[in-house]
Amino acid sequence: MKLQGTMRINDKGHLEIGGCDTVELARRFGTPLYVLDEEHFRQNCRSYYRAFVEKYDGVVIYAGKTLLTLAICHIVAEEGLSLDVVSGGELYTARKARFPMERVYFHGNNKSVTELKMALDFKVGRIMVDNPYELEMLNRLAGEAGVCANIIMRLTPGVEAHTHEYIKTGQIDSKFGMVIANGQAMEAIKKALNMEHIRVRGLHCHIGSQIFELQSYAHAAEVMMGFAAGVRRETGWAPEEMNLGGGLGIYYAEGDEPRPVEAYAETVMQSIREQAQKHGLPVPRVMVEPGRSISGPAGTTLYTVGAVKEIPGIRKYVAVDGGMADNPRPAMYQSRYEALVANRAAEEPQETVSIAGKCCESGDMLIWDINLPAVNPGDILAVSATGAYNYSMSMNYNRLPRPAMVLVRDGEADVIVARETYEDLIRNDVVPERLVKRKVVQLAGAGY
Ligand SMILES: *Cc1c(COP(=O)(O)O)cnc(C)c1O
């Protein structure tokens, strides 16, 4: 496992994060446990802030869907970033954390009336309008509220980025955004520019996630600026803001080669400037929406090893006390992860094993074929790069309580999400009165 952020191996041979011994953390807070390296998270925010805000007066919008809690909102606000929310629930979280609402960007391909009203009521900075239906609805709701909604139009540029390559036409078939190629985007923007309660501030696209190929961003910028030139020719309007979404790739496992944020910023800015000049457009304020590349590498999950089962000549399964319920990514996307035995972190690998979760699904495997020192029940396994899309995608399958999350820094560990209890699991369960009565009869009949 690659040691990232403040990770190191201490003189006991234990993995340490944020100056905290992870074996101690496991003992004190239980497992599974999400551990968030505060310094690393902040450093990631700062790389973006320096590369885009300080250098180019851009805007960096943290994608809350990757990891959002009240404490995270505080850190993101403190680091000077804006916040991208995609639901009433994320918006509510930001509000409760007193995140500055003018720095909130509201995304989503099917926002409800209630969510849009909430966004207008909270006076969020921008609403990212995804489709013509939403545009009409928002114009009406803003009118009823007597306000003007600042919007950014989400477009589908026809650039689809993959991990190692990108295709230029694939992404037209997407549930997100308005298609440029077939004229839908142009039609919607003309409508929007004439709406009384809508002010169009800019354009948006998001071309994918876990991207290592920076050229795909340059290409997206080219398509978006080309479209902007077309809009200006037809309407006289030019975007003040150009939002190129998120997606920068991170290191999960061997073979992943993340690009530095600075290189990303240079590629994007150079392309935007060239295109502005080519089309005689004003250079828009550039916005990016990184999620994974801020929260992902800062998170580690600790598990306790339980049953170890060897099928001779085939495979050795090492089962841990979590799995797809706290990290659905391997089951959903065949995502790869690295791990180490936290209580024997300095030991050389001895055998190849596969890490199984504890859910009742054969697909609940966290890592296939990883080289580890001999693993025994009671060992603490640390899986790295779990900060993004883990807690935020976690679930209660098999009625497993969600793990706690601790924020570690300089030897201190603070719980920022409490471990769910069994009582939490049944909190919203309701037994109708008629079943209660019936149960009494049945129980009596069964001889209790
Ligand atoms: C998911 C998403 C992001 C963040 O993507 P990452 O890969 O986590 O950086 C940004 N913008 C939009 C619109 C998204 O859907």
The ligand as an SDF file (V2000), in Angstrom:
LIG
                    3D

 15 15  0  0  0  0  0  0  0  0999 V2000
  -19.4510   13.7350   -9.4470 C   0  0  0  0  0  0  0  0  0  0  0  0
  -19.3400   15.1080   -9.9710 C   0  0  0  0  0  0  0  0  0  0  0  0
  -18.2330   15.8890   -9.6530 C   0  0  0  0  0  0  0  0  0  0  0  0
  -17.0650   15.3620   -8.8580 C   0  0  0  0  0  0  0  0  0  0  0  0
  -16.4000   14.3580   -9.5350 O   0  0  0  0  0  0  0  0  0  0  0  0
  -15.0600   13.7300   -8.9220 P   0  0  0  0  0  0  0  0  0  0  0  0
  -14.7020   12.6620   -9.8800 O   0  0  0  0  0  0  0  0  0  0  0  0
  -15.3970   13.2100   -7.5760 O   0  0  0  0  0  0  0  0  0  0  0  0
  -14.0540   14.8340   -8.8740 O   0  0  0  0  0  0  0  0  0  0  0  0
  -18.2260   17.1760  -10.0880 C   0  0  0  0  0  0  0  0  0  0  0  0
  -19.2460   17.6980  -10.8170 N   0  0  0  0  0  0  0  0  0  0  0  0
  -20.3240   16.9650  -11.1270 C   0  0  0  0  0  0  0  0  0  0  0  0
  -21.4240   17.5790  -11.9160 C   0  0  0  0  0  0  0  0  0  0  0  0
  -20.4100   15.6460  -10.7390 C   0  0  0  0  0  0  0  0  0  0  0  0
  -21.4680   14.9210  -11.0840 O   0  0  0  0  0  0  0  0  0  0  0  0
  1  2  1  0
  2  3  1  0
  2 14  2  0
  3  4  1  0
  3 10  2  0
  4  5  1  0
  5  6  1  0
  6  7  2  0
  6  8  1  0
  6  9  1  0
 10 11  1  0
 11 12  2  0
 12 13  1  0
 12 14  1  0
 14 15  1  0
M  END
$$$$
